[in-house]
């Protein structure tokens, strides 16, 4: 009885999944960067118009706490709107990308601050809509990490498993 052996596919044969991965690799992180930028741009733009952002109350409350009450509510909203809009434009265009990513790191501290500052309120009767709003930011930060790695020079490499 012979023992089964594993052989590599013929040299001209490339598995479909490898071809698909190779086709997606050049643009996938750029698509992620632009779509992440669109999210920041839209959420930031909403904050410029009073009453339009569903997160307005939480933003005002957080900025008030972080500034020890020194920043007027409307100025705080405009500052957050400008920051998020800048991050969005940097991600979409790729211009000032590293600065936009640094700004995103600072913004991320503000994203998660309410969990520590207002935990009792946010979870008083189960997770609120505001908590869901904050939790989605985890995905945004994770996506930003992927974009940052590429912006810092990493390459996406397709390897055999």
C-alpha positions as CSV (number, residue, x, y, z in Angstrom):
1,X,0.0,0.0,0.0
2,X,1.4,3.4,-0.9
3,X,1.4,6.4,1.3
4,X,-0.5,9.5,0.1
5,X,1.7,12.5,-0.7
6,X,0.9,16.2,-0.9
7,X,2.0,17.9,-4.1
8,X,1.9,21.6,-5.0
9,X,-0.4,22.6,-7.8
10,X,1.2,23.0,-11.2
11,X,3.3,26.1,-11.4
12,X,0.9,27.8,-13.8
13,X,-2.1,27.1,-11.6
14,X,-3.0,29.9,-9.1
15,X,-5.8,29.2,-6.7
16,X,-8.9,31.4,-7.2
17,X,-8.7,32.8,-3.7
18,X,-5.1,33.9,-4.2
19,X,-6.1,35.6,-7.5
20,X,-9.0,37.4,-5.8
21,X,-6.8,38.5,-2.9
22,X,-4.2,39.8,-5.3
23,X,-6.9,41.7,-7.2
24,X,-8.3,43.3,-4.0
25,X,-5.0,44.0,-2.2
26,X,-3.9,47.1,-4.2
27,X,-7.1,49.1,-3.4
28,X,-8.8,47.6,-0.3
29,X,-7.1,49.8,2.2
30,X,-7.6,52.9,0.1
31,X,-11.3,52.0,-0.1
32,X,-11.4,51.6,3.7
33,X,-9.6,55.0,4.1
34,X,-12.1,56.8,1.9
35,X,-15.2,55.2,3.4
36,X,-13.9,55.9,6.9
37,X,-13.3,59.5,5.8
38,X,-16.9,59.7,4.5
39,X,-18.2,58.6,7.9
40,X,-16.2,61.3,9.7
41,X,-17.1,63.9,7.1
42,X,-20.9,63.2,7.4
43,X,-20.9,62.9,11.2
44,X,-18.8,66.1,11.5
45,X,-20.9,68.1,9.1
46,X,-24.1,67.2,11.0
47,X,-22.6,68.8,14.1
48,X,-22.3,72.2,12.4
49,X,-26.1,72.5,12.3
50,X,-27.8,72.8,15.8
51,X,-30.2,70.0,16.5
52,X,-29.2,67.9,13.5
53,X,-26.7,65.5,15.1
54,X,-28.2,62.7,17.3
55,X,-25.0,62.9,19.4
56,X,-25.3,66.6,20.1
57,X,-26.3,66.2,23.8
58,X,-23.5,63.7,24.5
59,X,-20.9,65.9,22.7
60,X,-21.9,69.0,24.6
61,X,-21.9,67.1,27.9
62,X,-18.5,65.5,27.2
63,X,-16.9,68.8,26.0
64,X,-18.3,70.5,29.1
65,X,-16.8,67.9,31.4
66,X,-13.4,67.7,29.6
67,X,-13.1,71.5,29.5
68,X,-14.2,71.9,33.1
69,X,-17.1,74.0,31.9
70,X,-14.8,76.6,30.3
71,X,-15.9,76.0,26.7
72,X,-19.3,77.3,25.7
73,X,-21.6,74.6,24.3
74,X,-21.9,75.9,20.8
75,X,-18.2,76.5,20.5
76,X,-17.5,73.0,21.7
77,X,-19.9,71.6,19.0
78,X,-18.2,73.7,16.3
79,X,-14.8,72.5,17.5
80,X,-15.8,68.8,17.4
81,X,-17.5,69.4,14.0
82,X,-14.4,71.0,12.6
83,X,-12.1,68.3,14.0
84,X,-14.3,65.5,12.5
85,X,-14.7,67.3,9.2
86,X,-10.9,67.8,9.0
87,X,-10.3,64.1,9.7
88,X,-12.8,63.1,7.1
89,X,-11.3,65.3,4.4
90,X,-7.8,64.1,5.2
91,X,-8.9,60.5,4.9
92,X,-10.9,61.0,1.7
93,X,-8.2,63.1,-0.1
94,X,-5.1,61.5,1.4
95,X,-3.7,65.0,1.9
96,X,-2.4,65.7,5.4
97,X,-3.2,62.1,6.1
98,X,-0.8,61.6,8.9
99,X,-2.0,64.8,10.6
100,X,-5.6,63.6,10.1
101,X,-4.7,60.3,11.7
102,X,-3.0,62.1,14.7
103,X,-6.2,64.2,15.0
104,X,-8.2,61.0,15.0
105,X,-6.2,59.6,17.9
106,X,-7.0,62.7,19.9
107,X,-10.7,62.5,18.8
108,X,-10.8,58.9,19.9
109,X,-10.1,59.9,23.5
110,X,-13.2,62.1,23.2
111,X,-15.2,59.3,21.7
112,X,-14.6,57.0,24.6
113,X,-14.5,59.6,27.4
114,X,-18.3,59.4,28.0
115,X,-18.0,55.7,29.0
116,X,-15.8,56.8,31.9
117,X,-17.4,60.2,32.7
118,X,-21.0,59.2,32.5
119,X,-21.1,55.5,32.9
120,X,-23.9,55.6,35.5
121,X,-26.2,57.7,33.1
122,X,-25.3,55.7,30.0
123,X,-26.1,52.4,31.6
124,X,-28.8,53.4,34.1
125,X,-31.6,51.4,32.4
126,X,-29.5,49.2,30.0
127,X,-27.3,50.5,27.1
128,X,-28.7,53.7,25.6
129,X,-28.5,54.9,22.1
130,X,-25.5,57.0,23.1
131,X,-23.7,53.8,24.2
132,X,-24.4,52.3,20.8
133,X,-23.0,55.4,19.2
134,X,-19.8,55.1,21.2
135,X,-19.4,51.4,20.6
136,X,-19.5,51.9,16.8
137,X,-16.4,54.1,17.3
138,X,-14.5,51.0,18.2
139,X,-14.9,49.9,14.6
140,X,-13.8,53.3,13.3
141,X,-10.7,53.3,15.5
142,X,-9.8,49.7,14.3
143,X,-10.3,50.8,10.7
144,X,-8.1,53.8,11.3
145,X,-5.3,51.6,12.7
146,X,-5.3,49.7,9.3
147,X,-5.2,52.9,7.4
148,X,-2.4,54.2,9.7
149,X,-0.3,51.1,9.2
150,X,-0.4,51.6,5.4
151,X,0.2,55.4,5.7
152,X,3.3,54.6,7.8
153,X,4.7,52.4,5.0
154,X,3.5,48.9,5.6
155,X,2.6,46.8,2.6
156,X,-0.2,44.3,2.2
157,X,1.4,41.0,1.1
158,X,-0.4,38.0,-0.3
159,X,1.2,34.7,1.0
160,X,0.3,31.1,0.8
161,X,-1.2,29.5,3.9
